[in-house]
């Protein structure tokens, strides 16, 4: 059987949405958009160098 008192004592609430947003914003993550932007910039720069 499930011991509900024990389960309640072990329960840890999840973060609130505001706390999650703060945690995510504080972490500097490179997302797919950043990667694609960098690849396009590099390709444009390389093309300009080969055209000279």
N, CA and C atoms as an extended XYZ file, in Angstrom:
156
Properties=species:S:1:pos:R:3:atomname:S:1:resname:S:1:resid:I:1 pbc="F F F"
N         0.831       -1.195        0.000 N   UNK     1
C         0.000        0.000        0.000 CA  UNK     1
C         0.871        1.252        0.000 C   UNK     1
N         0.289        2.305       -0.450 N   UNK     2
C         0.980        3.585       -0.472 CA  UNK     2
C         0.823        4.265        0.878 C   UNK     2
N         1.951        4.696        1.411 N   UNK     3
C         1.927        5.437        2.664 CA  UNK     3
C         1.842        6.921        2.309 C   UNK     3
N         0.652        7.458        2.377 N   UNK     4
C         0.425        8.836        1.942 CA  UNK     4
C         1.164        9.853        2.796 C   UNK     4
N         1.269        9.603        4.070 N   UNK     5
C         2.003       10.532        4.939 CA  UNK     5
C         3.470       10.599        4.528 C   UNK     5
N         4.049        9.469        4.220 N   UNK     6
C         5.450        9.430        3.786 CA  UNK     6
C         5.610       10.142        2.443 C   UNK     6
N         4.676        9.912        1.526 N   UNK     7
C         4.733       10.563        0.226 CA  UNK     7
C         4.604       12.073        0.355 C   UNK     7
N         3.713       12.527        1.221 N   UNK     8
C         3.541       13.966        1.444 CA  UNK     8
C         4.808       14.571        2.028 C   UNK     8
N         5.468       13.880        2.928 N   UNK     9
C         6.708       14.388        3.527 CA  UNK     9
C         7.833       14.472        2.504 C   UNK     9
N         7.849       13.569        1.514 N   UNK    10
C         8.892       13.581        0.489 CA  UNK    10
C         8.580       14.529       -0.666 C   UNK    10
N         7.375       15.042       -0.714 N   UNK    11
C         6.941       15.894       -1.820 CA  UNK    11
C         7.737       17.191       -1.855 C   UNK    11
N         8.211       17.540       -3.049 N   UNK    12
C         8.886       18.820       -3.273 CA  UNK    12
C         8.165       19.500       -4.419 C   UNK    12
N         7.576       20.666       -4.185 N   UNK    13
C         6.814       21.326       -5.251 CA  UNK    13
C         7.726       21.744       -6.399 C   UNK    13
N         7.164       21.738       -7.586 N   UNK    14
C         7.924       22.186       -8.749 CA  UNK    14
C         8.029       23.710       -8.724 C   UNK    14
N         8.941       24.216       -9.530 N   UNK    15
C         9.131       25.661       -9.584 CA  UNK    15
C         7.905       26.333      -10.195 C   UNK    15
N         7.606       27.527       -9.734 N   UNK    16
C         6.559       28.324      -10.356 CA  UNK    16
C         7.030       28.781      -11.723 C   UNK    16
N         6.104       29.197      -12.549 N   UNK    17
C         6.449       29.643      -13.907 CA  UNK    17
C         7.437       30.802      -13.845 C   UNK    17
N         7.233       31.745      -12.943 N   UNK    18
C         8.155       32.879      -12.832 CA  UNK    18
C         9.557       32.415      -12.463 C   UNK    18
N         9.650       31.456      -11.569 N   UNK    19
C        10.960       30.947      -11.167 CA  UNK    19
C        11.628       30.212      -12.327 C   UNK    19
N        10.854       29.491      -13.094 N   UNK    20
C        11.404       28.779      -14.249 CA  UNK    20
C        11.902       29.769      -15.284 C   UNK    20
N        11.113       30.827      -15.540 N   UNK    21
C        11.534       31.845      -16.504 CA  UNK    21
C        12.845       32.478      -16.066 C   UNK    21
N        12.967       32.805      -14.777 N   UNK    22
C        14.203       33.402      -14.273 CA  UNK    22
C        15.375       32.451      -14.435 C   UNK    22
N        15.159       31.179      -14.158 N   UNK    23
C        16.237       30.200      -14.276 CA  UNK    23
C        16.673       30.049      -15.722 C   UNK    23
N        15.724       30.062      -16.639 N   UNK    24
C        16.058       29.907      -18.056 CA  UNK    24
C        16.769       31.140      -18.585 C   UNK    24
N        16.298       32.323      -18.210 N   UNK    25
C        16.888       33.564      -18.701 CA  UNK    25
C        18.322       33.710      -18.212 C   UNK    25
N        18.615       33.238      -17.022 N   UNK    26
C        19.961       33.376      -16.456 CA  UNK    26
C        20.977       32.479      -17.141 C   UNK    26
N        20.514       31.434      -17.807 N   UNK    27
C        21.413       30.509      -18.493 CA  UNK    27
C        21.592       30.990      -19.927 C   UNK    27
N        22.837       31.168      -20.331 N   UNK    28
C        23.121       31.622      -21.689 CA  UNK    28
C        23.177       30.407      -22.600 C   UNK    28
N        22.079       30.182      -23.304 N   UNK    29
C        22.010       29.026      -24.195 CA  UNK    29
C        22.046       29.478      -25.649 C   UNK    29
N        22.743       28.734      -26.453 N   UNK    30
C        22.736       28.985      -27.888 CA  UNK    30
C        21.605       28.159      -28.467 C   UNK    30
N        20.636       28.846      -29.069 N   UNK    31
C        19.532       28.101      -29.654 CA  UNK    31
C        19.772       27.899      -31.145 C   UNK    31
N        18.872       27.190      -31.779 N   UNK    32
C        19.032       26.846      -33.188 CA  UNK    32
C        19.092       28.096      -34.058 C   UNK    32
N        18.348       29.131      -33.701 N   UNK    33
C        18.366       30.375      -34.466 CA  UNK    33
C        19.753       31.015      -34.431 C   UNK    33
N        20.392       31.014      -33.267 N   UNK    34
C        21.742       31.569      -33.154 CA  UNK    34
C        22.728       30.784      -34.026 C   UNK    34
N        22.604       29.474      -34.030 N   UNK    35
C        23.503       28.633      -34.816 CA  UNK    35
C        23.321       28.901      -36.312 C   UNK    35
N        22.060       28.954      -36.752 N   UNK    36
C        21.785       29.196      -38.173 CA  UNK    36
C        22.269       30.585      -38.590 C   UNK    36
N        22.053       31.588      -37.747 N   UNK    37
C        22.514       32.943      -38.053 CA  UNK    37
C        24.030       32.967      -38.219 C   UNK    37
N        24.742       32.297      -37.333 N   UNK    38
C        26.203       32.249      -37.403 CA  UNK    38
C        26.661       31.532      -38.673 C   UNK    38
N        26.012       30.432      -39.023 N   UNK    39
C        26.391       29.705      -40.242 CA  UNK    39
C        26.167       30.557      -41.495 C   UNK    39
N        25.060       31.268      -41.528 N   UNK    40
C        24.771       32.132      -42.686 CA  UNK    40
C        25.774       33.273      -42.766 C   UNK    40
N        26.079       33.883      -41.634 N   UNK    41
C        27.072       34.974      -41.628 CA  UNK    41
C        28.425       34.470      -42.105 C   UNK    41
N        28.820       33.286      -41.643 N   UNK    42
C        30.100       32.705      -42.076 CA  UNK    42
C        30.097       32.404      -43.568 C   UNK    42
N        28.987       31.888      -44.084 N   UNK    43
C        28.895       31.571      -45.513 CA  UNK    43
C        28.966       32.841      -46.351 C   UNK    43
N        28.305       33.907      -45.901 N   UNK    44
C        28.340       35.181      -46.631 CA  UNK    44
C        29.761       35.746      -46.621 C   UNK    44
N        30.407       35.701      -45.474 N   UNK    45
C        31.777       36.210      -45.371 CA  UNK    45
C        32.725       35.396      -46.253 C   UNK    45
N        32.547       34.095      -46.282 N   UNK    46
C        33.412       33.241      -47.104 CA  UNK    46
C        33.182       33.514      -48.590 C   UNK    46
N        31.944       33.739      -48.976 N   UNK    47
C        31.643       34.028      -50.360 CA  UNK    47
C        32.257       35.355      -50.789 C   UNK    47
N        32.208       36.358      -49.897 N   UNK    48
C        32.816       37.652      -50.207 CA  UNK    48
C        34.324       37.510      -50.366 C   UNK    48
N        34.941       36.662      -49.533 N   UNK    49
C        36.386       36.466      -49.620 CA  UNK    49
C        36.786       35.775      -50.918 C   UNK    49
N        35.975       34.847      -51.391 N   UNK    50
C        36.316       34.136      -52.636 CA  UNK    50
C        36.044       34.983      -53.864 C   UNK    50
N        35.163       35.968      -53.769 N   UNK    51
C        34.858       36.845      -54.908 CA  UNK    51
C        35.930       37.902      -55.130 C   UNK    51
N        36.756       38.155      -54.152 N   UNK    52
C        37.793       39.201      -54.274 CA  UNK    52
C        38.939       38.745      -55.099 C   UNK    52
